[in-house]
Amino acid sequence: MVKRKFIKYLVIGTAALIVLILLLLATTELTSKPTFCANCHYMEPYVEGWKTSSHADVTCTKCH
């Protein structure tokens, strides 16, 4: 009986950890885009300049 509870809690804990890791990865991906920064900052001319520059393949978080 104790072993079943342990396995149940282990499975639930592992699933919760996997969900947490996926949420962290998704959050990191979302916040590294210029559109996220534009929610709080006026970014339009800077984003347009970035898109046409030689740095267009570099994400914002690489420098900031």
PDBQT receptor file of N, H, CA, C and O in Angstrom, charges set to zero:
ATOM      1  N   MET A   1       0.818  -1.200   0.000  1.00  0.00    +0.000 N 
ATOM      2  CA  MET A   1       0.000   0.000   0.000  1.00  0.00    +0.000 C 
ATOM      3  C   MET A   1       0.860   1.262   0.000  1.00  0.00    +0.000 C 
ATOM      4  O   MET A   1       0.584   2.197  -0.751  1.00  0.00    +0.000 OA
ATOM      5  N   VAL A   2       1.887   1.295   0.825  1.00  0.00    +0.000 N 
ATOM      6  H   VAL A   2       2.111   0.534   1.435  1.00  0.00    +0.000 HD
ATOM      7  CA  VAL A   2       2.773   2.452   0.899  1.00  0.00    +0.000 C 
ATOM      8  C   VAL A   2       3.511   2.631  -0.421  1.00  0.00    +0.000 C 
ATOM      9  O   VAL A   2       3.724   3.755  -0.875  1.00  0.00    +0.000 OA
ATOM     10  N   LYS A   3       3.898   1.523  -1.030  1.00  0.00    +0.000 N 
ATOM     11  H   LYS A   3       3.726   0.610  -0.661  1.00  0.00    +0.000 HD
ATOM     12  CA  LYS A   3       4.624   1.582  -2.297  1.00  0.00    +0.000 C 
ATOM     13  C   LYS A   3       3.751   2.198  -3.396  1.00  0.00    +0.000 C 
ATOM     14  O   LYS A   3       4.253   2.963  -4.219  1.00  0.00    +0.000 OA
ATOM     15  N   ARG A   4       2.476   1.880  -3.420  1.00  0.00    +0.000 N 
ATOM     16  H   ARG A   4       2.068   1.258  -2.751  1.00  0.00    +0.000 HD
ATOM     17  CA  ARG A   4       1.562   2.441  -4.423  1.00  0.00    +0.000 C 
ATOM     18  C   ARG A   4       1.443   3.951  -4.264  1.00  0.00    +0.000 C 
ATOM     19  O   ARG A   4       1.449   4.687  -5.251  1.00  0.00    +0.000 OA
ATOM     20  N   LYS A   5       1.333   4.416  -3.006  1.00  0.00    +0.000 N 
ATOM     21  H   LYS A   5       1.328   3.818  -2.204  1.00  0.00    +0.000 HD
ATOM     22  CA  LYS A   5       1.243   5.859  -2.759  1.00  0.00    +0.000 C 
ATOM     23  C   LYS A   5       2.520   6.556  -3.211  1.00  0.00    +0.000 C 
ATOM     24  O   LYS A   5       2.479   7.626  -3.818  1.00  0.00    +0.000 OA
ATOM     25  N   PHE A   6       3.659   5.928  -2.903  1.00  0.00    +0.000 N 
ATOM     26  H   PHE A   6       3.693   5.059  -2.409  1.00  0.00    +0.000 HD
ATOM     27  CA  PHE A   6       4.934   6.502  -3.298  1.00  0.00    +0.000 C 
ATOM     28  C   PHE A   6       5.021   6.635  -4.817  1.00  0.00    +0.000 C 
ATOM     29  O   PHE A   6       5.430   7.677  -5.329  1.00  0.00    +0.000 OA
ATOM     30  N   ILE A   7       4.639   5.590  -5.530  1.00  0.00    +0.000 N 
ATOM     31  H   ILE A   7       4.306   4.743  -5.114  1.00  0.00    +0.000 HD
ATOM     32  CA  ILE A   7       4.680   5.610  -6.992  1.00  0.00    +0.000 C 
ATOM     33  C   ILE A   7       3.709   6.665  -7.527  1.00  0.00    +0.000 C 
ATOM     34  O   ILE A   7       4.026   7.378  -8.479  1.00  0.00    +0.000 OA
ATOM     35  N   LYS A   8       2.535   6.761  -6.917  1.00  0.00    +0.000 N 
ATOM     36  H   LYS A   8       2.277   6.182  -6.144  1.00  0.00    +0.000 HD
ATOM     37  CA  LYS A   8       1.551   7.757  -7.341  1.00  0.00    +0.000 C 
ATOM     38  C   LYS A   8       2.115   9.166  -7.185  1.00  0.00    +0.000 C 
ATOM     39  O   LYS A   8       2.012   9.983  -8.100  1.00  0.00    +0.000 OA
ATOM     40  N   TYR A   9       2.710   9.452  -6.029  1.00  0.00    +0.000 N 
ATOM     41  H   TYR A   9       2.794   8.788  -5.286  1.00  0.00    +0.000 HD
ATOM     42  CA  TYR A   9       3.288  10.766  -5.788  1.00  0.00    +0.000 C 
ATOM     43  C   TYR A   9       4.490  11.028  -6.685  1.00  0.00    +0.000 C 
ATOM     44  O   TYR A   9       4.716  12.161  -7.110  1.00  0.00    +0.000 OA
ATOM     45  N   LEU A  10       5.246  10.006  -6.968  1.00  0.00    +0.000 N 
ATOM     46  H   LEU A  10       5.062   9.085  -6.623  1.00  0.00    +0.000 HD
ATOM     47  CA  LEU A  10       6.392  10.141  -7.860  1.00  0.00    +0.000 C 
ATOM     48  C   LEU A  10       5.936  10.498  -9.273  1.00  0.00    +0.000 C 
ATOM     49  O   LEU A  10       6.523  11.369  -9.914  1.00  0.00    +0.000 OA
ATOM     50  N   VAL A  11       4.910   9.839  -9.750  1.00  0.00    +0.000 N 
ATOM     51  H   VAL A  11       4.433   9.132  -9.229  1.00  0.00    +0.000 HD
ATOM     52  CA  VAL A  11       4.382  10.122 -11.091  1.00  0.00    +0.000 C 
ATOM     53  C   VAL A  11       3.810  11.533 -11.139  1.00  0.00    +0.000 C 
ATOM     54  O   VAL A  11       4.070  12.271 -12.090  1.00  0.00    +0.000 OA
ATOM     55  N   ILE A  12       3.041  11.916 -10.137  1.00  0.00    +0.000 N 
ATOM     56  H   ILE A  12       2.830  11.317  -9.365  1.00  0.00    +0.000 HD
ATOM     57  CA  ILE A  12       2.459  13.257 -10.100  1.00  0.00    +0.000 C 
ATOM     58  C   ILE A  12       3.560  14.316 -10.025  1.00  0.00    +0.000 C 
ATOM     59  O   ILE A  12       3.492  15.329 -10.721  1.00  0.00    +0.000 OA
ATOM     60  N   GLY A  13       4.555  14.089  -9.199  1.00  0.00    +0.000 N 
ATOM     61  H   GLY A  13       4.610  13.266  -8.634  1.00  0.00    +0.000 HD
ATOM     62  CA  GLY A  13       5.671  15.024  -9.074  1.00  0.00    +0.000 C 
ATOM     63  C   GLY A  13       6.457  15.154 -10.363  1.00  0.00    +0.000 C 
ATOM     64  O   GLY A  13       6.838  16.258 -10.751  1.00  0.00    +0.000 OA
ATOM     65  N   THR A  14       6.701  14.040 -11.028  1.00  0.00    +0.000 N 
ATOM     66  H   THR A  14       6.391  13.143 -10.713  1.00  0.00    +0.000 HD
ATOM     67  CA  THR A  14       7.420  14.062 -12.300  1.00  0.00    +0.000 C 
ATOM     68  C   THR A  14       6.623  14.808 -13.365  1.00  0.00    +0.000 C 
ATOM     69  O   THR A  14       7.184  15.599 -14.123  1.00  0.00    +0.000 OA
ATOM     70  N   ALA A  15       5.328  14.560 -13.423  1.00  0.00    +0.000 N 
ATOM     71  H   ALA A  15       4.872  13.918 -12.807  1.00  0.00    +0.000 HD
ATOM     72  CA  ALA A  15       4.475  15.256 -14.389  1.00  0.00    +0.000 C 
ATOM     73  C   ALA A  15       4.459  16.759 -14.103  1.00  0.00    +0.000 C 
ATOM     74  O   ALA A  15       4.524  17.564 -15.032  1.00  0.00    +0.000 OA
ATOM     75  N   ALA A  16       4.375  17.136 -12.847  1.00  0.00    +0.000 N 
ATOM     76  H   ALA A  16       4.322  16.482 -12.092  1.00  0.00    +0.000 HD
ATOM     77  CA  ALA A  16       4.380  18.553 -12.479  1.00  0.00    +0.000 C 
ATOM     78  C   ALA A  16       5.710  19.206 -12.860  1.00  0.00    +0.000 C 
ATOM     79  O   ALA A  16       5.733  20.341 -13.336  1.00  0.00    +0.000 OA
ATOM     80  N   LEU A  17       6.804  18.496 -12.651  1.00  0.00    +0.000 N 
ATOM     81  H   LEU A  17       6.785  17.574 -12.264  1.00  0.00    +0.000 HD
ATOM     82  CA  LEU A  17       8.120  19.019 -13.012  1.00  0.00    +0.000 C 
ATOM     83  C   LEU A  17       8.243  19.214 -14.526  1.00  0.00    +0.000 C 
ATOM     84  O   LEU A  17       8.784  20.221 -14.982  1.00  0.00    +0.000 OA
ATOM     85  N   ILE A  18       7.750  18.266 -15.289  1.00  0.00    +0.000 N 
ATOM     86  H   ILE A  18       7.310  17.448 -14.919  1.00  0.00    +0.000 HD
ATOM     87  CA  ILE A  18       7.785  18.380 -16.752  1.00  0.00    +0.000 C 
ATOM     88  C   ILE A  18       6.954  19.573 -17.216  1.00  0.00    +0.000 C 
ATOM     89  O   ILE A  18       7.390  20.328 -18.085  1.00  0.00    +0.000 OA
ATOM     90  N   VAL A  19       5.773  19.749 -16.649  1.00  0.00    +0.000 N 
ATOM     91  H   VAL A  19       5.419  19.136 -15.943  1.00  0.00    +0.000 HD
ATOM     92  CA  VAL A  19       4.923  20.889 -17.007  1.00  0.00    +0.000 C 
ATOM     93  C   VAL A  19       5.629  22.190 -16.655  1.00  0.00    +0.000 C 
ATOM     94  O   VAL A  19       5.602  23.131 -17.449  1.00  0.00    +0.000 OA
ATOM     95  N   LEU A  20       6.255  22.270 -15.498  1.00  0.00    +0.000 N 
ATOM     96  H   LEU A  20       6.276  21.506 -14.853  1.00  0.00    +0.000 HD
ATOM     97  CA  LEU A  20       6.968  23.469 -15.086  1.00  0.00    +0.000 C 
ATOM     98  C   LEU A  20       8.114  23.792 -16.043  1.00  0.00    +0.000 C 
ATOM     99  O   LEU A  20       8.298  24.948 -16.425  1.00  0.00    +0.000 OA
ATOM    100  N   ILE A  21       8.868  22.794 -16.423  1.00  0.00    +0.000 N 
ATOM    101  H   ILE A  21       8.719  21.855 -16.113  1.00  0.00    +0.000 HD
ATOM    102  CA  ILE A  21       9.975  23.003 -17.358  1.00  0.00    +0.000 C 
ATOM    103  C   ILE A  21       9.452  23.490 -18.706  1.00  0.00    +0.000 C 
ATOM    104  O   ILE A  21      10.032  24.404 -19.293  1.00  0.00    +0.000 OA
ATOM    105  N   LEU A  22       8.379  22.905 -19.202  1.00  0.00    +0.000 N 
ATOM    106  H   LEU A  22       7.908  22.162 -18.725  1.00  0.00    +0.000 HD
ATOM    107  CA  LEU A  22       7.800  23.338 -20.471  1.00  0.00    +0.000 C 
ATOM    108  C   LEU A  22       7.301  24.778 -20.386  1.00  0.00    +0.000 C 
ATOM    109  O   LEU A  22       7.473  25.544 -21.334  1.00  0.00    +0.000 OA
ATOM    110  N   LEU A  23       6.692  25.152 -19.276  1.00  0.00    +0.000 N 
ATOM    111  H   LEU A  23       6.553  24.529 -18.506  1.00  0.00    +0.000 HD
ATOM    112  CA  LEU A  23       6.232  26.525 -19.091  1.00  0.00    +0.000 C 
ATOM    113  C   LEU A  23       7.404  27.503 -19.055  1.00  0.00    +0.000 C 
ATOM    114  O   LEU A  23       7.323  28.590 -19.627  1.00  0.00    +0.000 OA
ATOM    115  N   LEU A  24       8.477  27.127 -18.397  1.00  0.00    +0.000 N 
ATOM    116  H   LEU A  24       8.543  26.244 -17.932  1.00  0.00    +0.000 HD
ATOM    117  CA  LEU A  24       9.658  27.983 -18.353  1.00  0.00    +0.000 C 
ATOM    118  C   LEU A  24      10.272  28.158 -19.744  1.00  0.00    +0.000 C 
ATOM    119  O   LEU A  24      10.682  29.259 -20.111  1.00  0.00    +0.000 OA
ATOM    120  N   LEU A  25      10.331  27.085 -20.502  1.00  0.00    +0.000 N 
ATOM    121  H   LEU A  25       9.998  26.191 -20.204  1.00  0.00    +0.000 HD
ATOM    122  CA  LEU A  25      10.874  27.178 -21.864  1.00  0.00    +0.000 C 
ATOM    123  C   LEU A  25       9.990  28.054 -22.749  1.00  0.00    +0.000 C 
ATOM    124  O   LEU A  25      10.496  28.868 -23.521  1.00  0.00    +0.000 OA
ATOM    125  N   ALA A  26       8.678  27.889 -22.640  1.00  0.00    +0.000 N 
ATOM    126  H   ALA A  26       8.267  27.227 -22.013  1.00  0.00    +0.000 HD
ATOM    127  CA  ALA A  26       7.749  28.699 -23.429  1.00  0.00    +0.000 C 
ATOM    128  C   ALA A  26       7.842  30.165 -23.043  1.00  0.00    +0.000 C 
ATOM    129  O   ALA A  26       7.803  31.040 -23.908  1.00  0.00    +0.000 OA
ATOM    130  N   THR A  27       7.965  30.439 -21.752  1.00  0.00    +0.000 N 
ATOM    131  H   THR A  27       7.996  29.729 -21.049  1.00  0.00    +0.000 HD
ATOM    132  CA  THR A  27       8.082  31.818 -21.278  1.00  0.00    +0.000 C 
ATOM    133  C   THR A  27       9.371  32.457 -21.783  1.00  0.00    +0.000 C 
ATOM    134  O   THR A  27       9.374  33.612 -22.209  1.00  0.00    +0.000 OA
ATOM    135  N   THR A  28      10.439  31.717 -21.735  1.00  0.00    +0.000 N 
ATOM    136  H   THR A  28      10.437  30.779 -21.390  1.00  0.00    +0.000 HD
ATOM    137  CA  THR A  28      11.720  32.230 -22.232  1.00  0.00    +0.000 C 
ATOM    138  C   THR A  28      11.631  32.548 -23.717  1.00  0.00    +0.000 C 
ATOM    139  O   THR A  28      12.116  33.589 -24.162  1.00  0.00    +0.000 OA
ATOM    140  N   GLU A  29      11.020  31.666 -24.476  1.00  0.00    +0.000 N 
ATOM    141  H   GLU A  29      10.627  30.821 -24.114  1.00  0.00    +0.000 HD
ATOM    142  CA  GLU A  29      10.865  31.893 -25.913  1.00  0.00    +0.000 C 
ATOM    143  C   GLU A  29      10.002  33.122 -26.180  1.00  0.00    +0.000 C 
ATOM    144  O   GLU A  29      10.339  33.944 -27.032  1.00  0.00    +0.000 OA
ATOM    145  N   LEU A  30       8.913  33.249 -25.472  1.00  0.00    +0.000 N 
ATOM    146  H   LEU A  30       8.639  32.581 -24.780  1.00  0.00    +0.000 HD
ATOM    147  CA  LEU A  30       7.997  34.379 -25.667  1.00  0.00    +0.000 C 
ATOM    148  C   LEU A  30       8.652  35.710 -25.326  1.00  0.00    +0.000 C 
ATOM    149  O   LEU A  30       8.504  36.677 -26.073  1.00  0.00    +0.000 OA
ATOM    150  N   THR A  31       9.367  35.774 -24.218  1.00  0.00    +0.000 N 
ATOM    151  H   THR A  31       9.487  34.988 -23.612  1.00  0.00    +0.000 HD
ATOM    152  CA  THR A  31       9.936  37.041 -23.766  1.00  0.00    +0.000 C 
ATOM    153  C   THR A  31      11.203  37.441 -24.511  1.00  0.00    +0.000 C 
ATOM    154  O   THR A  31      11.722  38.533 -24.282  1.00  0.00    +0.000 OA
ATOM    155  N   SER A  32      11.705  36.605 -25.381  1.00  0.00    +0.000 N 
ATOM    156  H   SER A  32      11.283  35.718 -25.567  1.00  0.00    +0.000 HD
ATOM    157  CA  SER A  32      12.911  36.959 -26.131  1.00  0.00    +0.000 C 
ATOM    158  C   SER A  32      12.582  37.560 -27.496  1.00  0.00    +0.000 C 
ATOM    159  O   SER A  32      13.478  37.765 -28.314  1.00  0.00    +0.000 OA
ATOM    160  N   LYS A  33      11.327  37.839 -27.742  1.00  0.00    +0.000 N 
ATOM    161  H   LYS A  33      10.599  37.672 -27.077  1.00  0.00    +0.000 HD
ATOM    162  CA  LYS A  33      10.912  38.406 -29.028  1.00  0.00    +0.000 C 
ATOM    163  C   LYS A  33      10.642  39.904 -28.890  1.00  0.00    +0.000 C 
ATOM    164  O   LYS A  33      10.174  40.354 -27.844  1.00  0.00    +0.000 OA
ATOM    165  N   PRO A  34      10.933  40.673 -29.931  1.00  0.00    +0.000 N 
ATOM    166  CA  PRO A  34      10.707  42.120 -29.875  1.00  0.00    +0.000 C 
ATOM    167  C   PRO A  34       9.242  42.489 -29.614  1.00  0.00    +0.000 C 
ATOM    168  O   PRO A  34       8.967  43.531 -29.019  1.00  0.00    +0.000 OA
ATOM    169  N   THR A  35       8.322  41.663 -30.045  1.00  0.00    +0.000 N 
ATOM    170  H   THR A  35       8.546  40.816 -30.529  1.00  0.00    +0.000 HD
ATOM    171  CA  THR A  35       6.911  41.980 -29.824  1.00  0.00    +0.000 C 
ATOM    172  C   THR A  35       6.569  41.994 -28.335  1.00  0.00    +0.000 C 
ATOM    173  O   THR A  35       5.675  42.730 -27.917  1.00  0.00    +0.000 OA
ATOM    174  N   PHE A  36       7.258  41.202 -27.542  1.00  0.00    +0.000 N 
ATOM    175  H   PHE A  36       7.984  40.604 -27.882  1.00  0.00    +0.000 HD
ATOM    176  CA  PHE A  36       7.027  41.209 -26.098  1.00  0.00    +0.000 C 
ATOM    177  C   PHE A  36       7.492  42.526 -25.498  1.00  0.00    +0.000 C 
ATOM    178  O   PHE A  36       6.794  43.107 -24.667  1.00  0.00    +0.000 OA
ATOM    179  N   CYS A  37       8.659  43.003 -25.905  1.00  0.00    +0.000 N 
ATOM    180  H   CYS A  37       9.227  42.531 -26.580  1.00  0.00    +0.000 HD
ATOM    181  CA  CYS A  37       9.201  44.270 -25.382  1.00  0.00    +0.000 C 
ATOM    182  C   CYS A  37       8.283  45.438 -25.722  1.00  0.00    +0.000 C 
ATOM    183  O   CYS A  37       8.178  46.398 -24.960  1.00  0.00    +0.000 OA
ATOM    184  N   ALA A  38       7.619  45.349 -26.870  1.00  0.00    +0.000 N 
ATOM    185  H   ALA A  38       7.704  44.569 -27.490  1.00  0.00    +0.000 HD
ATOM    186  CA  ALA A  38       6.745  46.437 -27.318  1.00  0.00    +0.000 C 
ATOM    187  C   ALA A  38       5.499  46.571 -26.445  1.00  0.00    +0.000 C 
ATOM    188  O   ALA A  38       4.768  47.554 -26.574  1.00  0.00    +0.000 OA
ATOM    189  N   ASN A  39       5.245  45.626 -25.578  1.00  0.00    +0.000 N 
ATOM    190  H   ASN A  39       5.838  44.827 -25.473  1.00  0.00    +0.000 HD
ATOM    191  CA  ASN A  39       4.108  45.746 -24.664  1.00  0.00    +0.000 C 
ATOM    192  C   ASN A  39       4.309  46.892 -23.680  1.00  0.00    +0.000 C 
ATOM    193  O   ASN A  39       3.341  47.539 -23.280  1.00  0.00    +0.000 OA
ATOM    194  N   CYS A  40       5.547  47.149 -23.288  1.00  0.00    +0.000 N 
ATOM    195  H   CYS A  40       6.334  46.624 -23.613  1.00  0.00    +0.000 HD
ATOM    196  CA  CYS A  40       5.828  48.202 -22.302  1.00  0.00    +0.000 C 
ATOM    197  C   CYS A  40       6.643  49.362 -22.876  1.00  0.00    +0.000 C 
ATOM    198  O   CYS A  40       6.582  50.475 -22.354  1.00  0.00    +0.000 OA
ATOM    199  N   HIS A  41       7.387  49.118 -23.919  1.00  0.00    +0.000 N 
ATOM    200  H   HIS A  41       7.436  48.214 -24.342  1.00  0.00    +0.000 HD
ATOM    201  CA  HIS A  41       8.288  50.121 -24.477  1.00  0.00    +0.000 C 
ATOM    202  C   HIS A  41       7.867  50.481 -25.898  1.00  0.00    +0.000 C 
ATOM    203  O   HIS A  41       7.320  49.653 -26.626  1.00  0.00    +0.000 OA
ATOM    204  N   TYR A  42       8.131  51.726 -26.277  1.00  0.00    +0.000 N 
ATOM    205  H   TYR A  42       8.576  52.399 -25.685  1.00  0.00    +0.000 HD
ATOM    206  CA  TYR A  42       7.897  52.145 -27.659  1.00  0.00    +0.000 C 
ATOM    207  C   TYR A  42       9.058  51.610 -28.482  1.00  0.00    +0.000 C 
ATOM    208  O   TYR A  42      10.178  52.114 -28.395  1.00  0.00    +0.000 OA
ATOM    209  N   MET A  43       8.783  50.590 -29.278  1.00  0.00    +0.000 N 
ATOM    210  H   MET A  43       7.873  50.181 -29.349  1.00  0.00    +0.000 HD
ATOM    211  CA  MET A  43       9.852  49.868 -29.970  1.00  0.00    +0.000 C 
ATOM    212  C   MET A  43       9.747  49.905 -31.493  1.00  0.00    +0.000 C 
ATOM    213  O   MET A  43      10.666  49.451 -32.175  1.00  0.00    +0.000 OA
ATOM    214  N   GLU A  44       8.672  50.425 -32.035  1.00  0.00    +0.000 N 
ATOM    215  H   GLU A  44       7.926  50.795 -31.481  1.00  0.00    +0.000 HD
ATOM    216  CA  GLU A  44       8.415  50.284 -33.470  1.00  0.00    +0.000 C 
ATOM    217  C   GLU A  44       9.587  50.687 -34.365  1.00  0.00    +0.000 C 
ATOM    218  O   GLU A  44       9.993  49.878 -35.199  1.00  0.00    +0.000 OA
ATOM    219  N   PRO A  45      10.154  51.890 -34.240  1.00  0.00    +0.000 N 
ATOM    220  CA  PRO A  45      11.258  52.227 -35.158  1.00  0.00    +0.000 C 
ATOM    221  C   PRO A  45      12.498  51.359 -34.925  1.00  0.00    +0.000 C 
ATOM    222  O   PRO A  45      13.244  51.066 -35.859  1.00  0.00    +0.000 OA
ATOM    223  N   TYR A  46      12.704  50.961 -33.701  1.00  0.00    +0.000 N 
ATOM    224  H   TYR A  46      12.098  51.199 -32.942  1.00  0.00    +0.000 HD
ATOM    225  CA  TYR A  46      13.882  50.145 -33.397  1.00  0.00    +0.000 C 
ATOM    226  C   TYR A  46      13.731  48.726 -33.944  1.00  0.00    +0.000 C 
ATOM    227  O   TYR A  46      14.689  48.146 -34.454  1.00  0.00    +0.000 OA
ATOM    228  N   VAL A  47      12.543  48.184 -33.835  1.00  0.00    +0.000 N 
ATOM    229  H   VAL A  47      11.765  48.655 -33.420  1.00  0.00    +0.000 HD
ATOM    230  CA  VAL A  47      12.290  46.846 -34.363  1.00  0.00    +0.000 C 
ATOM    231  C   VAL A  47      12.399  46.846 -35.881  1.00  0.00    +0.000 C 
ATOM    232  O   VAL A  47      12.967  45.923 -36.465  1.00  0.00    +0.000 OA
ATOM    233  N   GLU A  48      11.858  47.880 -36.524  1.00  0.00    +0.000 N 
ATOM    234  H   GLU A  48      11.398  48.630 -36.050  1.00  0.00    +0.000 HD
ATOM    235  CA  GLU A  48      11.957  47.965 -37.984  1.00  0.00    +0.000 C 
ATOM    236  C   GLU A  48      13.416  48.073 -38.424  1.00  0.00    +0.000 C 
ATOM    237  O   GLU A  48      13.813  47.446 -39.406  1.00  0.00    +0.000 OA
ATOM    238  N   GLY A  49      14.205  48.854 -37.714  1.00  0.00    +0.000 N 
ATOM    239  H   GLY A  49      13.882  49.363 -36.917  1.00  0.00    +0.000 HD
ATOM    240  CA  GLY A  49      15.632  48.966 -38.023  1.00  0.00    +0.000 C 
ATOM    241  C   GLY A  49      16.365  47.658 -37.795  1.00  0.00    +0.000 C 
ATOM    242  O   GLY A  49      17.251  47.284 -38.564  1.00  0.00    +0.000 OA
ATOM    243  N   TRP A  50      15.988  46.970 -36.732  1.00  0.00    +0.000 N 
ATOM    244  H   TRP A  50      15.269  47.273 -36.108  1.00  0.00    +0.000 HD
ATOM    245  CA  TRP A  50      16.608  45.681 -36.413  1.00  0.00    +0.000 C 
ATOM    246  C   TRP A  50      16.303  44.649 -37.491  1.00  0.00    +0.000 C 
ATOM    247  O   TRP A  50      17.177  43.874 -37.879  1.00  0.00    +0.000 OA
ATOM    248  N   LYS A  51      15.055  44.638 -37.975  1.00  0.00    +0.000 N 
ATOM    249  H   LYS A  51      14.345  45.267 -37.659  1.00  0.00    +0.000 HD
ATOM    250  CA  LYS A  51      14.651  43.654 -38.987  1.00  0.00    +0.000 C 
ATOM    251  C   LYS A  51      15.473  43.764 -40.256  1.00  0.00    +0.000 C 
ATOM    252  O   LYS A  51      15.733  42.756 -40.912  1.00  0.00    +0.000 OA
ATOM    253  N   THR A  52      15.886  44.970 -40.613  1.00  0.00    +0.000 N 
ATOM    254  H   THR A  52      15.675  45.789 -40.080  1.00  0.00    +0.000 HD
ATOM    255  CA  THR A  52      16.628  45.171 -41.863  1.00  0.00    +0.000 C 
ATOM    256  C   THR A  52      18.131  45.251 -41.651  1.00  0.00    +0.000 C 
ATOM    257  O   THR A  52      18.879  45.426 -42.614  1.00  0.00    +0.000 OA
ATOM    258  N   SER A  53      18.584  45.127 -40.421  1.00  0.00    +0.000 N 
ATOM    259  H   SER A  53      17.976  44.985 -39.639  1.00  0.00    +0.000 HD
ATOM    260  CA  SER A  53      20.016  45.219 -40.144  1.00  0.00    +0.000 C 
ATOM    261  C   SER A  53      20.692  43.854 -40.274  1.00  0.00    +0.000 C 
ATOM    262  O   SER A  53      20.051  42.826 -40.489  1.00  0.00    +0.000 OA
ATOM    263  N   SER A  54      21.995  43.897 -40.135  1.00  0.00    +0.000 N 
ATOM    264  H   SER A  54      22.515  44.732 -39.961  1.00  0.00    +0.000 HD
ATOM    265  CA  SER A  54      22.766  42.643 -40.182  1.00  0.00    +0.000 C 
ATOM    266  C   SER A  54      22.589  41.831 -38.900  1.00  0.00    +0.000 C 
ATOM    267  O   SER A  54      23.053  40.693 -38.817  1.00  0.00    +0.000 OA
ATOM    268  N   HIS A  55      21.920  42.410 -37.903  1.00  0.00    +0.000 N 
ATOM    269  H   HIS A  55      21.543  43.334 -37.971  1.00  0.00    +0.000 HD
ATOM    270  CA  HIS A  55      21.693  41.727 -36.632  1.00  0.00    +0.000 C 
ATOM    271  C   HIS A  55      20.305  41.085 -36.541  1.00  0.00    +0.000 C 
ATOM    272  O   HIS A  55      19.881  40.681 -35.458  1.00  0.00    +0.000 OA
ATOM    273  N   ALA A  56      19.609  40.991 -37.650  1.00  0.00    +0.000 N 
ATOM    274  H   ALA A  56      19.953  41.320 -38.530  1.00  0.00    +0.000 HD
ATOM    275  CA  ALA A  56      18.238  40.485 -37.647  1.00  0.00    +0.000 C 
ATOM    276  C   ALA A  56      18.137  39.044 -37.144  1.00  0.00    +0.000 C 
ATOM    277  O   ALA A  56      17.070  38.613 -36.707  1.00  0.00    +0.000 OA
ATOM    278  N   ASP A  57      19.224  38.312 -37.204  1.00  0.00    +0.000 N 
ATOM    279  H   ASP A  57      20.090  38.662 -37.560  1.00  0.00    +0.000 HD
ATOM    280  CA  ASP A  57      19.187  36.923 -36.737  1.00  0.00    +0.000 C 
ATOM    281  C   ASP A  57      19.563  36.792 -35.253  1.00  0.00    +0.000 C 
ATOM    282  O   ASP A  57      19.635  35.683 -34.724  1.00  0.00    +0.000 OA
ATOM    283  N   VAL A  58      19.798  37.913 -34.595  1.00  0.00    +0.000 N 
ATOM    284  H   VAL A  58      19.739  38.814 -35.024  1.00  0.00    +0.000 HD
ATOM    285  CA  VAL A  58      20.158  37.927 -33.174  1.00  0.00    +0.000 C 
ATOM    286  C   VAL A  58      18.936  38.360 -32.366  1.00  0.00    +0.000 C 
ATOM    287  O   VAL A  58      18.327  39.385 -32.674  1.00  0.00    +0.000 OA
ATOM    288  N   THR A  59      18.571  37.599 -31.342  1.00  0.00    +0.000 N 
ATOM    289  H   THR A  59      19.065  36.767 -31.091  1.00  0.00    +0.000 HD
ATOM    290  CA  THR A  59      17.422  37.970 -30.514  1.00  0.00    +0.000 C 
ATOM    291  C   THR A  59      17.781  39.124 -29.579  1.00  0.00    +0.000 C 
ATOM    292  O   THR A  59      18.954  39.389 -29.318  1.00  0.00    +0.000 OA
ATOM    293  N   CYS A  60      16.764  39.794 -29.089  1.00  0.00    +0.000 N 
ATOM    294  H   CYS A  60      15.810  39.579 -29.301  1.00  0.00    +0.000 HD
ATOM    295  CA  CYS A  60      16.957  40.919 -28.182  1.00  0.00    +0.000 C 
ATOM    296  C   CYS A  60      17.727  40.528 -26.926  1.00  0.00    +0.000 C 
ATOM    297  O   CYS A  60      18.561  41.286 -26.433  1.00  0.00    +0.000 OA
ATOM    298  N   THR A  61      17.436  39.342 -26.420  1.00  0.00    +0.000 N 
ATOM    299  H   THR A  61      16.757  38.726 -26.820  1.00  0.00    +0.000 HD
ATOM    300  CA  THR A  61      18.045  38.915 -25.160  1.00  0.00    +0.000 C 
ATOM    301  C   THR A  61      19.526  38.589 -25.284  1.00  0.00    +0.000 C 
ATOM    302  O   THR A  61      20.208  38.449 -24.269  1.00  0.00    +0.000 OA
ATOM    303  N   LYS A  62      20.031  38.468 -26.482  1.00  0.00    +0.000 N 
ATOM    304  H   LYS A  62      19.478  38.582 -27.307  1.00  0.00    +0.000 HD
ATOM    305  CA  LYS A  62      21.472  38.232 -26.650  1.00  0.00    +0.000 C 
ATOM    306  C   LYS A  62      22.263  39.459 -26.221  1.00  0.00    +0.000 C 
ATOM    307  O   LYS A  62      23.387  39.339 -25.735  1.00  0.00    +0.000 OA
ATOM    308  N   CYS A  63      21.669  40.654 -26.403  1.00  0.00    +0.000 N 
ATOM    309  H   CYS A  63      20.755  40.751 -26.798  1.00  0.00    +0.000 HD
ATOM    310  CA  CYS A  63      22.361  41.896 -26.053  1.00  0.00    +0.000 C 
ATOM    311  C   CYS A  63      21.789  42.554 -24.805  1.00  0.00    +0.000 C 
ATOM    312  O   CYS A  63      22.517  43.220 -24.069  1.00  0.00    +0.000 OA
ATOM    313  N   HIS A  64      20.513  42.377 -24.559  1.00  0.00    +0.000 N 
ATOM    314  H   HIS A  64      19.921  41.836 -25.157  1.00  0.00    +0.000 HD
ATOM    315  CA  HIS A  64      19.874  43.085 -23.440  1.00  0.00    +0.000 C 
ATOM    316  C   HIS A  64      19.525  42.125 -22.340  1.00  0.00    +0.000 C 
ATOM    317  O   HIS A  64      18.980  42.533 -21.314  1.00  0.00    +0.000 OA
TER     318      HIS A  64
